[in-house]
C-alpha cells in the first residue's frame, strides 16, 4: 500500500509557473544539466490561471520622454515599507533584462512603430512603467517559458507533490514527494539533491474568501517545517473580486462605473447600498472609478478615499450576511451618468477613451472588450446578468525570507516568485511578475556560479562518504516518519468517529478568512491561533480519509495548518509590538478613529503611518521536543537592509565581473 523509491538530481525546481520555468531555463542556459522541474500538475497554479482586466508587468520605463533610472525604480520599490534595499535594487536593475527575455521568447508586449515599449501608470507608481498583454499576461509568460524549457529537454516530473524537505546541518539534502497520479496506493519518491528552488506561489489555500485559482494552494508550511524563516507575513493584498469565476474586478471593470447592489441570500431585497453612504451621486461614481486605479484595499484610503467601498462591501457580505453584485446593465443611481459632474481625473480618462456614453457594459466594451470576453468565456454575460463579488485575498506581499541571491537561511533552498517575501506593505501593481523573473535569474546565476552549494570540501573523501551515508539513513527515517503520519497505526483506509479531511479544511479556511483577513481583531487572532494549534496536535490521529486518492489533500491540509500557525503568530506579534493598521490590513481598535460616521465601530483603527516601515519581522518554526505536530514560533524584528551604493566605475566592475564568472 505504501512504497518509497529514491533517485538523485542535483537541482530541483518546484513549480511550473512563470518563476519556476524561468529558473529552470536560466539554470540550463548556464550549463546546469542535472536538473528537473517538480509539479503537482503542470497546468495548475496562479501564473497560468489568474489575471485581471489587463494584468500588469512592472519594469523600467522604455518609451517616450519618461525619465527613469534603476535607482529611481529601486527607491519606489523600497518606499513600499519593510522592503530590503538589496532586493529592491536587484528587481530594478534586472527588470529590463528579464522583460526583453520574455519579449524574445514571444510574449507579445505592445511596442510602437519605432520599437518603444509604451507603458501606463499603475497603483503606487510615479511613472508609466506598467505594460500588459491583456487579462492573461502571466499565462502568456508561463506558456512561452514552458516552450523554452521543453525545447531544452528539461525533464518535468508531473503529478509529484512535495510533502517534506530534508535538511541536515542547515543544508538541504532531499525532497520527499507523493506520486499523486497513482490513486490506488501511496507511492513516494525521495529525491536526493543539493539545491531546491521553491517556486510554489503564496499559501493561498489558507483562506476561504480568495481570488486565487482553486488549483493554487502553496507549500510554505513545508518550508517553515524545514527551518526556513518567514518575512513580512502580516502583509497581504485584499480586494474586490468576482466569486464565479475567481477574478479581480480591477481597472476598467470599475472605471466603466457599474452599479453595486446587495441582496439577501436568496437574491431578493435588492438595494443599491452605496447610495446609503454617499449623498452625492457624482462622488459615489468617482470613488467607484478610483477603485480601478486603486484596486487593493488600502488603509490609507479609507478616510474619505476609494477603499471605503471595500469596507461597505465587507459590511454587506460579512457583517450583514448579504450578497453583493456588480451590475453592468444599469447606470449607478439608475440614471444617465452626468459626465460633466465627474472629477477631472475620471472625466478626462473616459473622454480620452471615448466612453462618455451609455451603460456600464457599453463603456466597458468600448474601453476593454477582452475584459468582457473573459467572462463570456467563463459562462457569464455581463450584458445580461449581474456578477457576484466579495472582498478576497489576492496576493501575499510577505513570504520566505531571502538574501539578494534569493537564497533562504537554509543553504541550497531558494525562494522565487510569490513564495518569496521581497515585497513590503505596498507595491506597484505588476511588480510581482517582475520580482518572480528577477528572483529566478538571481537564484540560477548563484547556483551556476558557486557550483556545489553544500560547501563540501574536496579532501577527506572517505569521511565525506561516511557522513553522506549517515545523512541518507537519517533522511530515509525522517521520510518514513512523515509517511507514517498518513497511516497512524491502522492498516485499513476507513476509520470511524474521526474528522474528514474536507471538513477540517473548510473549518480551517473559514477561520483564517475570519481572523486573518482584511479586518483583524486581537482576540480573534488569539482564538484562531489556539484552534490551529489544537488541530495540529490531533493531526494524523483524529483524521479520516476514505482512500489513498485523498493522501494529496491530507498533506496539503498539514501544510495549510502549519502555515496558519506561523502567519497567525506573526499577525498577533505585530499587534503586540504596537503595530497599527497598514497596507491591506485594518486592525480594529476600540479607541481608534472611525473612517466615517455611517460605518460600524468595528472599523475603528489606528493607522500605522509608517511607524514600523523601517523594520522587518522575521519568524521561524520549531518542533517541540517529544511532541507530535506541536510547534513553537519565534519572531525577530530587524532593520531593513538599505539600498546598496555599489561602485559604478566601469573598469572596476569589469574586473569584478570577470572574476565572478571566472572569465580571466
Rosetta blueprint (number, residue, H / E / L):
1 X L
2 X E
3 X E
4 X E
5 X E
6 X E
7 X E
8 X E
9 X L
10 X L
11 X E
12 X E
13 X E
14 X E
15 X L
16 X L
17 X L
18 X H
19 X H
20 X H
21 X H
22 X H
23 X H
24 X H
25 X H
26 X H
27 X H
28 X H
29 X H
30 X L
31 X L
32 X L
33 X L
34 X L
35 X E
36 X E
37 X E
38 X E
39 X L
40 X L
41 X L
42 X L
43 X L
44 X L
45 X L
46 X H
47 X H
48 X H
49 X H
50 X L
51 X L
52 X L
53 X L
54 X L
55 X L
56 X E
57 X E
58 X E
59 X L
60 X L
61 X L
62 X E
63 X L
64 X L
65 X L
66 X L
67 X L
68 X L
69 X L
70 X H
71 X H
72 X H
73 X H
74 X H
75 X H
76 X H
77 X H
78 X H
79 X L
80 X L
81 X L
82 X L
83 X L
84 X L
85 X H
86 X H
87 X H
88 X H
89 X H
90 X H
91 X H
92 X H
93 X H
94 X L
95 X H
96 X H
97 X H
98 X H
99 X H
100 X H
101 X H
102 X H
103 X H
104 X H
105 X H
106 X L
107 X L
108 X L
109 X L
110 X L
111 X L
112 X L
113 X L
114 X L
115 X L
116 X L
117 X E
118 X L
119 X L
120 X E
121 X L
122 X L
123 X L
124 X L
125 X L
126 X L
127 X L
128 X L
129 X L
130 X E
131 X E
132 X E
133 X L
134 X L
135 X L
136 X L
137 X H
138 X H
139 X H
140 X H
141 X H
142 X H
143 X H
144 X H
145 X H
146 X H
147 X H
148 X H
149 X H
150 X H
151 X H
152 X L
153 X L
154 X L
155 X E
156 X E
157 X E
158 X L
159 X L
160 X E
161 X E
162 X E
163 X E
164 X E
165 X E
166 X E
167 X E
168 X E
169 X L
170 X L
171 X E
172 X E
173 X E
174 X E
175 X E
176 X E
177 X E
178 X E
179 X E
180 X L
181 X L
182 X L
183 X L
184 X L
185 X L
186 X E
187 X E
188 X E
189 X E
190 X E
191 X E
192 X E
193 X L
194 X L
195 X E
196 X E
197 X E
198 X E
199 X L
200 X L
201 X L
202 X L
203 X L
204 X H
205 X H
206 X H
207 X L
208 X L
209 X L
210 X E
211 X L
212 X L
213 X L
214 X L
215 X L
216 X L
217 X L
218 X L
219 X L
220 X H
221 X H
222 X H
223 X H
224 X H
225 X H
226 X L
227 X L
228 X L
229 X L
230 X E
231 X E
232 X L
233 X L
234 X L
235 X L
236 X E
237 X E
238 X E
239 X E
240 X E
241 X E
242 X E
243 X L
244 X L
245 X L
246 X L
247 X E
248 X E
249 X L
250 X L
251 X L
252 X H
253 X H
254 X H
255 X H
256 X L
257 X L
258 X L
259 X E
260 X E
261 X E
262 X E
263 X E
264 X L
265 X L
266 X L
267 X L
268 X L
269 X L
270 X L
271 X E
272 X L
273 X H
274 X H
275 X H
276 X H
277 X L
278 X L
279 X L
280 X L
281 X H
282 X H
283 X H
284 X H
285 X H
286 X H
287 X H
288 X H
289 X H
290 X H
291 X H
292 X H
293 X H
294 X L
295 X L
296 X L
297 X L
298 X L
299 X H
300 X H
301 X H
302 X L
303 X L
304 X L
305 X L
306 X L
307 X L
308 X H
309 X H
310 X H
311 X H
312 X H
313 X H
314 X H
315 X H
316 X H
317 X H
318 X H
319 X H
320 X L
321 X L
322 X L
323 X E
324 X E
325 X E
326 X E
327 X E
328 X L
329 X L
330 X L
331 X L
332 X H
333 X H
334 X H
335 X L
336 X L
337 X L
338 X L
339 X H
340 X H
341 X H
342 X L
343 X L
344 X H
345 X H
346 X H
347 X H
348 X H
349 X H
350 X H
351 X H
352 X H
353 X L
354 X L
355 X L
356 X L
357 X L
358 X L
359 X L
360 X H
361 X H
362 X H
363 X H
364 X H
365 X H
366 X H
367 X H
368 X L
369 X H
370 X H
371 X H
372 X H
373 X H
374 X H
375 X H
376 X H
377 X H
378 X L
379 X L
380 X L
381 X L
382 X L
383 X L
384 X L
385 X L
386 X L
387 X E
388 X E
389 X E
390 X E
391 X E
392 X E
393 X E
394 X E
395 X E
396 X E
397 X L
398 X L
399 X E
400 X E
401 X L
402 X L
403 X L
404 X L
405 X L
406 X L
407 X E
408 X L
409 X L
410 X L
411 X E
412 X L
413 X E
414 X E
415 X E
416 X L
417 X H
418 X H
419 X H
420 X E
421 X L
422 X L
423 X L
424 X L
425 X L
426 X L
427 X L
428 X L
429 X L
430 X L
431 X H
432 X H
433 X H
434 X H
435 X H
436 X H
437 X H
438 X H
439 X H
440 X H
441 X H
442 X H
443 X H
444 X H
445 X H
446 X H
447 X H
448 X H
449 X H
450 X H
451 X L
452 X L
453 X L
454 X L
455 X L
456 X L
457 X L
458 X L
459 X L
460 X L
461 X H
462 X H
463 X H
464 X H
465 X H
466 X H
467 X H
468 X H
469 X H
470 X H
471 X H
472 X H
473 X H
474 X H
475 X H
476 X H
477 X H
478 X H
479 X H
480 X H
481 X H
482 X H
483 X H
484 X H
485 X L
486 X L
487 X L
488 X L
489 X L
490 X L
491 X L
492 X L
493 X L
494 X L
495 X L
496 X L
497 X L
498 X L
499 X E
500 X E
501 X H
502 X H
503 X H
504 X H
505 X H
506 X H
507 X H
508 X H
509 X H
510 X H
511 X H
512 X H
513 X H
514 X H
515 X H
516 X L
517 X L
518 X L
519 X E
520 X E
521 X L
522 X H
523 X H
524 X H
525 X H
526 X H
527 X H
528 X H
529 X H
530 X H
531 X H
532 X H
533 X H
534 X H
535 X H
536 X H
537 X H
538 X L
539 X L
540 X L
541 X L
542 X L
543 X E
544 X E
545 X L
546 X L
547 X L
548 X H
549 X H
550 X H
551 X H
552 X H
553 X H
554 X H
555 X H
556 X H
557 X H
558 X H
559 X H
560 X H
561 X H
562 X H
563 X H
564 X H
565 X H
566 X H
567 X H
568 X H
569 X H
570 X H
571 X H
572 X H
573 X H
574 X H
575 X H
576 X H
577 X L
578 X L
579 X L
580 X L
581 X E
582 X E
583 X L
584 X L
585 X E
586 X E
587 X E
588 X E
589 X E
590 X E
591 X E
592 X E
593 X E
594 X L
595 X L
596 X L
597 X L
598 X L
599 X L
600 X L
601 X H
602 X H
603 X H
604 X L
605 X E
606 X L
607 X E
608 X L
609 X L
610 X L
611 X L
612 X L
613 X L
614 X L
615 X E
616 X E
617 X E
618 X E
619 X E
620 X E
621 X E
622 X E
623 X E
624 X L
625 X L
626 X L
627 X L
628 X L
629 X L
630 X L
631 X E
632 X E
633 X E
634 X E
635 X E
636 X E
637 X E
638 X E
639 X E
640 X L
641 X L
642 X L
643 X L
644 X L
645 X L
646 X L
647 X L
648 X L
649 X L
650 X H
651 X H
652 X H
653 X H
654 X H
655 X H
656 X H
657 X H
658 X H
659 X H
660 X H
661 X L
662 X L
663 X L
664 X L
